[in-house]
């Protein structure tokens, strides 16, 4: 599933082509994706100028005066700017046709993505209980340390809890904990304030680096320009079970934590 860097890469890729342009019409080739597509997408969005393309967690929002289109890429979705005359493929589910003569087209073979609507002045229920953005100033190690008090769940599961901090998915949680030298199975409440400060620093550094590299290509993710992300080439532990640690040479181990695979170096992480 695309994680925060992939979604941010998509936002940055489409924003110059969408911001400031009017959505002249919406072409829906099906009535639902993961959930039914609300009627407001067809009745409220056409004729509106896109004031901004924003990201909240792994969701994209196209803000207009009438409300906001709320998009999620799901497991295999991608957005591309295309000529609207280009014949749609089998999994091209909707187009936003713009006054520029281009269209924003959504492709999703598995249909786990979504297209929803957020009314003006409201926060969609999917966004209401989310934690801070990891790249914003209101996120730091103190926030993690205070929030972790009394928690017996693993620190890896803690970091992946979207009510704690958004966008640190499975890939980046493993990478962050390796960089911070913290074992993924350690109880969240047993991690010191100092180590949470380092974890927060590594979250920012690794996510910034992944964004600059276009995200991590694992299975389906492709950026809006059709290019894959390249951060996969820099992964230190994720999906490297039994391979030597790039730092000390010890064999990387893996285990299921919270129904997701975790990877770590038994020598570098404690």
C-alpha positions in Angstrom: 0.0 0.0 0.0 1.4 3.5 -0.8 2.6 5.2 2.3 3.0 8.8 3.2 6.0 9.5 0.9 4.2 7.9 -2.0 1.1 10.0 -1.4 3.1 13.2 -0.9 5.0 12.4 -4.1 1.6 12.1 -5.9 0.4 15.4 -4.4 3.5 17.2 -5.5 3.2 15.6 -8.9 -0.4 16.6 -9.6 -0.6 19.9 -7.8 0.9 22.1 -10.5 -1.5 20.7 -13.1 -4.6 20.9 -10.9 -4.3 23.9 -8.6 -6.1 27.0 -9.9 -8.0 25.1 -12.6 -11.7 24.5 -12.9 -13.1 21.0 -12.9 -15.3 21.2 -15.9 -16.8 17.8 -15.6 -16.5 14.5 -13.7 -16.5 11.2 -15.5 -17.4 8.3 -13.3 -17.0 4.9 -14.9 -18.4 3.1 -11.8 -20.6 4.0 -8.8 -18.3 2.8 -6.1 -14.7 2.0 -5.2 -14.0 0.8 -1.7 -17.2 2.7 -0.7 -20.0 4.3 -2.8 -19.0 7.5 -4.5 -21.2 10.2 -3.0 -23.6 12.2 -5.3 -21.8 15.4 -4.3 -18.8 14.5 -6.5 -21.0 14.8 -9.6 -23.2 17.6 -8.4 -21.0 19.9 -6.3 -17.5 19.5 -7.9 -18.1 20.4 -11.5 -17.7 24.1 -12.2 -15.4 24.5 -9.1 -11.9 25.9 -9.1 -9.4 23.8 -7.2 -7.9 26.2 -4.7 -5.3 23.7 -3.3 -4.2 20.1 -3.4 -3.5 19.0 0.2 -2.6 15.8 2.0 -3.8 14.6 5.4 -2.1 11.3 6.4 -2.5 9.1 3.3 -5.5 11.0 1.9 -5.4 13.7 -0.8 -7.9 16.6 -0.7 -8.8 18.8 -3.6 -10.1 21.9 -1.9 -12.8 24.0 -3.6 -15.2 26.7 -2.3 -18.0 24.1 -2.5 -16.1 21.5 -0.5 -13.3 19.0 -1.0 -12.9 15.8 -3.0 -11.3 13.3 -0.6 -9.1 10.7 -2.5 -7.2 7.6 -1.3 -5.0 5.5 -3.5 -5.8 2.3 -1.7 -3.4 -0.6 -2.3 -2.8 -0.2 -6.0 -4.2 3.2 -7.1 -2.5 5.9 -9.0 -3.3 9.4 -10.4 -2.1 10.7 -13.7 -2.6 13.8 -15.7 -3.6 12.8 -19.2 -5.3 14.0 -22.3 -9.0 13.4 -21.7 -9.4 12.0 -25.2 -7.0 9.1 -24.3 -9.1 6.0 -24.2 -9.5 4.7 -20.6 -8.0 1.4 -19.6 -9.9 -1.4 -17.8 -9.1 0.0 -14.4 -9.4 3.7 -15.1 -12.3 4.5 -12.8 -12.8 8.2 -13.0 -11.6 11.5 -14.6 -11.7 15.1 -13.4 -11.7 17.0 -16.7 -10.0 20.4 -16.2 -10.4 23.7 -18.1 -6.7 23.3 -19.0 -7.6 20.6 -21.5 -6.1 18.0 -19.3 -7.7 15.4 -17.0 -6.8 13.9 -13.7 -7.3 10.2 -14.1 -7.5 7.5 -11.4 -6.5 3.9 -12.0 -7.0 1.2 -9.4 -6.9 -2.5 -10.3 -7.9 -3.7 -6.9 -10.5 -0.9 -6.2 -9.4 -0.4 -2.6 -9.1 3.4 -3.2 -11.8 5.8 -2.5 -13.4 9.0 -3.8 -15.5 10.8 -1.1 -16.7 14.3 -0.3 -16.0 16.7 2.6 -18.5 19.6 3.0 -17.2 23.1 3.7 -16.3 23.7 7.3 -16.4 20.0 8.2 -13.9 17.3 8.8 -14.6 14.0 7.2 -15.0 11.1 9.7 -12.0 9.4 8.2 -9.9 12.3 9.2 -11.3 13.2 12.6 -9.2 11.0 14.9 -5.8 11.2 13.2 -2.6 12.1 15.0 -0.1 14.8 14.1 1.7 15.0 10.8 5.2 13.7 11.3 6.7 16.5 9.2 4.9 19.3 11.0 6.2 21.3 13.9 3.7 19.9 16.4 5.3 16.5 16.2 8.4 15.6 18.2 9.9 13.0 20.6 8.1 14.5 23.6 4.8 13.9 22.0 5.6 10.2 21.4 7.1 9.8 24.9 4.1 11.3 26.7 1.6 9.4 24.5 3.4 6.1 25.1 3.0 6.1 28.9 1.5 2.8 30.1 1.4 1.2 26.7 2.4 -2.4 26.6 2.0 -2.8 22.8 5.2 -3.0 20.7 6.9 0.3 19.8 6.5 -0.7 16.1 2.7 -1.1 16.4 2.6 2.2 18.4 4.3 4.1 15.6 1.9 2.6 13.1 -1.1 3.8 15.1 -2.6 6.6 13.0 -4.0 8.2 16.1 -0.4 8.6 17.5 1.3 9.9 14.3 0.1 9.6 10.7 1.8 8.1 7.8 4.4 5.8 9.4 3.4 2.6 7.7 5.0 -0.8 7.9 8.0 -0.1 5.7 9.1 3.1 7.3 8.4 1.9 10.9 11.0 -0.9 10.4 13.4 1.6 8.8 13.0 4.2 11.5 13.5 1.8 14.4 16.6 0.4 12.8 18.0 3.9 12.3 17.2 4.7 16.0 18.6 1.5 17.3 15.4 0.4 18.9 14.1 -3.2 18.8 10.6 -3.3 17.2 9.2 -5.7 19.9 10.1 -3.4 22.8 7.0 -2.2 24.7 6.2 1.4 23.7 5.9 2.4 27.3 9.4 1.1 28.0 11.2 3.4 25.5 13.0 6.3 27.1 12.4 10.0 26.3 15.8 10.2 24.8 15.2 7.4 22.4 11.8 8.8 21.4 13.6 12.0 20.5 15.8 10.0 18.2 12.9 8.1 16.8 11.1 11.4 15.9 14.3 12.7 14.3 14.6 9.6 12.2 11.0 9.6 11.2 11.5 13.1 9.8 14.8 12.3 8.1 13.7 9.0 6.5 10.3 10.3 5.3 12.0 13.4 3.9 14.5 11.3 2.1 11.9 8.9 0.8 9.9 11.8 -0.6 13.0 13.2 -2.3 13.6 9.8 -3.9 10.0 9.5 -5.1 8.8 7.0 -2.5 9.3 3.3 -2.3 8.4 1.0 -5.2 7.0 -2.2 -3.7 4.6 -3.9 -6.1 2.3 -1.3 -7.5 3.3 2.3 -6.7 4.2 4.5 -9.6 4.5 8.3 -9.4 2.1 10.6 -11.5 4.8 11.0 -14.2 5.0 7.2 -14.6 8.3 6.9 -12.9 8.8 4.4 -10.0 10.0 5.5 -6.6 13.7 4.7 -5.8 13.9 4.6 -2.0 13.5 0.9 -2.1 17.2 0.8 -3.2 18.1 2.4 0.2 16.1 0.2 2.5 18.3 -1.0 5.4 16.2 -3.8 6.9 12.7 -4.0 5.4 12.2 -7.1 3.3 15.8 -8.2 3.8 15.3 -11.1 6.2 18.4 -13.4 6.4 20.5 -10.9 4.4 23.5 -9.2 6.1 23.0 -6.0 8.0 24.5 -3.1 5.9 26.1 -1.8 9.1 27.4 -4.8 11.1 26.9 -7.8 8.8 24.6 -9.7 11.2 21.8 -11.5 9.6 18.6 -9.5 9.5 15.7 -11.2 11.3 11.9 -10.9 10.8 8.8 -11.6 12.8 5.1 -10.9 12.6 4.0 -8.1 14.9 0.4 -7.1 14.9 -0.2 -9.1 11.7 2.5 -7.2 9.8 6.1 -8.3 9.2 8.8 -6.5 11.2 12.5 -6.6 10.3 15.5 -5.8 12.5 19.1 -6.4 13.2 19.7 -8.2 16.5 23.0 -6.5 17.0 22.2 -2.9 16.1 18.7 -2.8 17.8 18.0 -3.3 21.4 
